[in-house]
Amino acid sequence: MEVTKWLKPSAAGKTQGVTVAAFDGSCRGVAALKKGMISVDVQTYPAKMAELGIRAAVAYAKNKSIPKPSPGLTYFNPGIALVTDTDVTDINSIGSDEGSKSCF
């Protein structure tokens, strides 16, 4: 389905106070962000997540070790990026041009 067919808050009478976001960082989502149709896209990296998951499983099987939290976090971040062309405070983000390089 073409993203423009269903992504229209204005069709529901909403023109202000609505933030539309996507998840997974698909190339269609990043393109919609570039067109101003959405505000943010949380980009994931499935191949990297799978690799890290396998490594963690092997480490646990060998010596019961688990991944330590990522620096500054209370959890292990397997790799995500907030893609937006809007300035955000206190959140690491990348722009849509950079997001286009690693979308899928």
N, CA and C of each residue as an Amber inpcrd file, in Angstrom:
protein
   312
   0.8420000  -1.1750000   0.0000000   0.0000000   0.0000000   0.0000000
   0.8870000   1.2380000   0.0000000   0.5630000   2.1660000  -0.8130000
   1.3190000   3.4180000  -0.8680000   1.1010000   4.1940000   0.4210000
   2.1870000   4.6410000   1.0250000   2.1230000   5.3080000   2.3250000
   1.2280000   6.5390000   2.2890000   1.1410000   7.2450000   1.1740000
   0.3420000   8.4640000   1.1180000  -1.1500000   8.1810000   1.1860000
  -1.5850000   6.9570000   0.9660000  -3.0090000   6.6400000   0.9940000
  -3.5630000   6.5560000   2.4140000  -2.7420000   6.2250000   3.3810000
  -3.2500000   6.0650000   4.7280000  -2.6450000   7.0070000   5.7410000
  -1.6510000   7.7700000   5.3750000  -0.9420000   8.6190000   6.3230000
  -1.3670000  10.0700000   6.1640000  -2.5980000  10.3660000   6.5450000
  -3.1090000  11.7210000   6.3890000  -3.9060000  12.1400000   7.6190000
  -3.2290000  12.6270000   8.6660000  -3.9680000  13.1000000   9.8360000
  -4.9690000  14.1850000   9.4780000  -4.6710000  14.9800000   8.4580000
  -5.6030000  16.0380000   8.0630000  -6.9350000  15.4670000   7.5920000
  -6.9310000  14.2500000   7.0760000  -8.1750000  13.6190000   6.6410000
  -9.1000000  13.3480000   7.8280000  -8.5270000  13.2700000   9.0090000
  -9.3180000  13.0530000  10.2230000  -9.5670000  14.3760000  10.9530000
  -9.2880000  15.4900000  10.2710000  -9.4980000  16.7950000  10.8840000
  -8.3820000  17.2200000  11.8080000  -7.2630000  16.5280000  11.7870000
  -6.1310000  16.8560000  12.6580000  -5.0510000  17.5360000  11.8290000
  -4.7940000  18.7820000  12.1350000  -3.7410000  19.4910000  11.4060000
  -2.6590000  20.0180000  12.3280000  -2.8950000  19.9850000  13.6450000
  -1.8990000  20.4520000  14.6070000  -1.8300000  19.4800000  15.7730000
  -0.7040000  19.4280000  16.4290000  -0.5460000  18.6100000  17.6170000
  -0.4570000  17.1220000  17.3450000  -0.1480000  16.7510000  16.1130000
  -0.0460000  15.3440000  15.7630000   1.3900000  15.0640000  15.3200000
   2.0030000  14.0760000  15.9430000   3.3220000  13.6220000  15.5220000
   3.1510000  12.2310000  14.9580000   3.5320000  12.0580000  13.7150000
   3.4260000  10.7570000  13.0700000   4.8260000  10.1640000  13.0030000
   4.9510000   8.9300000  13.4860000   6.2510000   8.2700000  13.5270000
   6.1640000   6.9080000  12.8520000   7.2960000   6.4420000  12.3910000
   7.3920000   5.1030000  11.8110000   8.4240000   4.3270000  12.6230000
   8.4410000   3.0300000  12.4250000   9.3840000   2.1880000  13.1470000
  10.0020000   1.1930000  12.1760000  11.2540000   0.9590000  12.2920000
  12.0720000  -0.0070000  11.5670000  12.9880000   0.6120000  10.5350000
  12.7830000   1.8460000  10.1510000  13.7340000   2.4980000   9.2570000
  13.7090000   2.0080000   7.8360000  12.5220000   1.6410000   7.3530000
  12.4410000   1.2150000   5.9610000  12.7290000   2.4000000   5.0520000
  13.1200000   2.1110000   3.8430000  13.3960000   3.1860000   2.8860000
  12.1260000   3.9870000   2.5930000  10.9660000   3.3230000   2.6060000
   9.7070000   4.0440000   2.4030000   9.4420000   5.0050000   3.5540000
   9.7700000   4.5770000   4.7830000   9.5850000   5.4500000   5.9320000
  10.5090000   6.6520000   5.8870000  11.7620000   6.4370000   5.5350000
  12.7120000   7.5510000   5.4340000  12.2950000   8.4970000   4.3060000
  11.7850000   7.9590000   3.2050000  11.3030000   8.8040000   2.1080000
  10.1110000   9.6500000   2.5670000   9.2180000   9.0500000   3.3550000
   8.0750000   9.7940000   3.8880000   8.5440000  10.8990000   4.8280000
   9.5960000  10.6370000   5.5850000  10.1640000  11.6520000   6.4620000
  10.7210000  12.8060000   5.6320000  11.4370000  12.4720000   4.5710000
  12.0140000  13.5250000   3.7070000  10.9250000  14.3950000   3.0760000
   9.7610000  13.7940000   2.8020000   8.6450000  14.5350000   2.1940000
   7.8400000  15.3120000   3.2320000   8.1850000  15.1450000   4.5120000
   7.4580000  15.8470000   5.5600000   6.1660000  15.1680000   5.9730000
   5.9640000  13.9300000   5.5510000   4.7410000  13.2060000   5.8760000
   4.7670000  12.6340000   7.2910000   5.9530000  12.3290000   7.7980000
   6.1170000  11.8710000   9.1680000   7.2300000  12.6850000   9.8040000
   7.3120000  12.6090000  11.1190000   8.3080000  13.4170000  11.8350000
   9.5580000  12.6350000  12.2110000   9.3840000  11.3580000  12.5350000
  10.5110000  10.5450000  12.9780000  10.3420000   9.1100000  12.5020000
  11.4540000   8.4120000  12.4210000  11.4520000   6.9900000  12.1100000
  12.5250000   6.3580000  12.9890000  12.1560000   5.3630000  13.7560000
  13.1310000   4.6510000  14.5690000  13.7170000   3.5600000  13.6880000
  14.9810000   3.7240000  13.3560000  15.6380000   2.8090000  12.4140000
  16.3180000   1.6800000  13.1720000  15.9700000   0.4630000  12.8070000
  16.5880000  -0.7120000  13.4040000  17.5050000  -1.3650000  12.3810000
  18.3670000  -2.2170000  12.8660000  19.3390000  -2.8740000  12.0040000
  19.2710000  -4.3790000  12.2700000  18.3260000  -5.0740000  11.6310000
  18.0780000  -6.4860000  11.9340000  19.3010000  -7.3870000  11.8210000
  20.1370000  -7.2070000  10.8280000  21.3150000  -8.0730000  10.6820000
  22.2650000  -7.8840000  11.8640000  22.4590000  -6.6330000  12.2780000
  23.3230000  -6.3590000  13.4300000  22.7080000  -6.9450000  14.6970000
  21.3890000  -6.8050000  14.8520000  20.7170000  -7.3490000  16.0320000
  20.8470000  -8.8700000  16.0790000  20.7010000  -9.5170000  14.9380000
  20.8290000 -10.9750000  14.8780000  22.2480000 -11.4030000  15.2580000
  23.2370000 -10.7060000  14.7140000  24.6280000 -11.0350000  15.0330000
  24.8970000 -10.8810000  16.5250000  24.4510000  -9.7800000  17.0950000
  24.6750000  -9.5510000  18.5240000  23.9120000 -10.5730000  19.3770000
  22.7290000 -10.9640000  18.9220000  21.9560000 -11.9640000  19.6410000
  22.6450000 -13.3180000  19.6540000  23.2030000 -13.7050000  18.5100000
  23.9420000 -14.9760000  18.4320000  25.1740000 -14.9310000  19.3270000
  25.8970000 -13.8260000  19.2740000  27.0840000 -13.6890000  20.1250000
  26.7210000 -13.7770000  21.6060000  25.6030000 -13.1270000  21.9820000
  25.1720000 -13.1600000  23.3840000  24.7700000 -14.5780000  23.7900000
  24.0890000 -15.2970000  22.9030000  23.6750000 -16.6670000  23.2120000
  24.8860000 -17.5850000  23.3880000  25.8640000 -17.4250000  22.5210000
  27.0810000 -18.2400000  22.6240000  27.8240000 -17.9180000  23.9290000
  27.9470000 -16.6330000  24.2510000  28.6410000 -16.2380000  25.4860000
  27.9100000 -16.7850000  26.7100000  26.5890000 -16.7510000  26.6800000
  25.8260000 -17.2690000  27.8130000  25.9970000 -18.7860000  27.9310000
  25.9670000 -19.4680000  26.7940000  26.1370000 -20.9320000  26.8160000
  27.5230000 -21.3190000  27.3340000  28.5310000 -20.5210000  27.0150000
  29.8990000 -20.8430000  27.4360000  30.1470000 -20.5520000  28.9070000
  29.7320000 -19.3630000  29.3620000  30.1010000 -18.9780000  30.7240000
  29.0140000 -18.1960000  31.4770000  27.7890000 -18.2940000  31.0190000
  26.6390000 -17.6420000  31.6710000  26.7410000 -16.1180000  31.7100000
  27.5710000 -15.5230000  30.8510000  27.6860000 -14.0620000  30.8350000
  26.5500000 -13.4620000  29.9960000  26.1410000 -12.2840000  30.3850000
  25.1080000 -11.5610000  29.6410000  25.6750000 -10.1980000  29.2470000
  25.1550000  -9.5980000  28.1860000  25.6730000  -8.2920000  27.7640000
  25.4960000  -7.2430000  28.8590000  26.4870000  -6.4000000  29.0090000
  26.4070000  -5.2960000  29.9530000  25.5930000  -4.1650000  29.3120000
  24.9630000  -3.3190000  30.1310000  24.2340000  -2.1770000  29.5620000
  25.1520000  -1.3020000  28.7130000  24.6070000  -0.7430000  27.6770000
  25.3630000   0.1950000  26.8340000  25.6750000   1.4490000  27.6440000
  26.7680000   2.1430000  27.3150000  27.1440000   3.3410000  28.0700000
  25.9910000   4.3430000  28.1740000  25.7200000   4.7550000  29.4030000
  24.6740000   5.7450000  29.6480000  23.2620000   5.1900000  29.6590000
  23.1130000   3.8690000  29.4950000  21.7890000   3.2560000  29.4650000
  21.6710000   2.1940000  30.5470000  20.4600000   1.7830000  30.8270000
  20.2240000   0.7140000  31.7920000  19.9710000  -0.6150000  31.0910000
  20.1560000  -0.6410000  29.7810000  19.9380000  -1.8390000  28.9780000
  20.9910000  -1.9150000  27.8880000  21.0930000  -3.0600000  27.2640000
  22.0130000  -3.2230000  26.1420000  21.3010000  -2.7780000  24.8720000
  21.8410000  -1.7930000  24.2040000  21.2500000  -1.2800000  22.9720000
  21.8280000  -2.0570000  21.7920000  21.0030000  -2.8440000  21.1070000
  21.5120000  -3.6380000  19.9890000  21.6810000  -2.8380000  18.7070000
  21.4270000  -1.5610000  18.7780000  21.6310000  -0.7090000  17.6160000
  20.3340000  -0.2010000  17.0330000  19.9900000   1.0010000  17.3790000
  18.8510000   1.6880000  16.7830000  19.2540000   3.1420000  16.6060000
  18.5570000   3.8420000  15.7280000  18.8140000   5.2720000  15.5550000
  17.4890000   5.9780000  15.3230000  17.3350000   7.1310000  15.9280000
  16.1750000   7.9700000  15.6700000  16.5010000   8.8040000  14.4400000
  15.7170000   8.6410000  13.3920000  15.9270000   9.3970000  12.1630000
  14.9200000  10.5370000  12.1460000  15.4090000  11.7710000  12.0740000
  14.5350000  12.9360000  12.0320000  15.2930000  14.1140000  11.4490000
  14.5630000  14.9960000  10.8340000  15.1700000  16.2310000  10.3450000
  14.7840000  17.4050000  11.2400000  14.2160000  17.0860000  12.4010000
  13.8270000  18.0740000  13.3960000  14.8230000  18.0070000  14.5450000
  15.2290000  19.1550000  15.0530000  16.1260000  19.1630000  16.2040000
  15.4090000  18.5750000  17.4090000  16.0450000  17.6170000  18.0610000
  15.5090000  17.0330000  19.2840000  16.5310000  17.1990000  20.3950000
  16.0570000  17.3880000  21.6000000  16.9230000  17.6240000  22.7490000
  17.1630000  16.3180000  23.4930000  18.3920000  16.0650000  23.8480000
  18.7760000  14.9380000  24.7040000  18.5360000  13.5640000  24.0990000
  18.3810000  13.4730000  22.8010000  18.2180000  12.1790000  22.1440000
  19.1740000  12.1390000  20.9610000  19.9920000  11.1070000  20.9050000
  20.8780000  10.9600000  19.7540000  20.0250000  10.6700000  18.5290000
  20.2840000  11.3720000  17.4540000  19.5090000  11.1690000  16.2360000
  20.3960000  11.3870000  15.0200000  19.8800000  10.9260000  13.8910000
  20.5470000  11.1510000  12.6080000  19.5220000  11.7660000  11.6640000
  20.0030000  12.4610000  10.6510000  19.1160000  13.0650000   9.6720000
  18.6630000  12.0720000   8.6170000  17.6980000  12.4780000   7.8150000
  17.1520000  11.5750000   6.8020000  18.1770000  11.2230000   5.7260000
  19.1060000  12.1270000   5.4290000  20.1340000  11.7880000   4.4340000
  20.9940000  10.6290000   4.9290000  21.3930000  10.6690000   6.2020000
  22.1820000   9.5770000   6.7710000  21.3210000   8.3210000   6.9000000
  20.0590000   8.4890000   7.2940000  19.1600000   7.3510000   7.4160000
  18.9260000   6.6450000   6.0880000  18.9610000   7.4020000   4.9950000
  18.7790000   6.8150000   3.6650000  19.9040000   5.8590000   3.3050000
  21.0670000   6.0590000   3.8880000  22.2210000   5.2110000   3.5750000
  22.1070000   3.8180000   4.1910000  21.2820000   3.6720000   5.2310000
  21.2040000   2.3730000   5.9020000  19.7750000   1.8470000   6.0420000
  18.8640000   2.3930000   5.2510000  17.4990000   1.8820000   5.2860000
  17.4390000   0.5640000   4.4950000  16.3540000  -0.1370000   4.6460000
  16.1980000  -1.4160000   3.9510000  14.8090000  -1.5510000   3.3940000
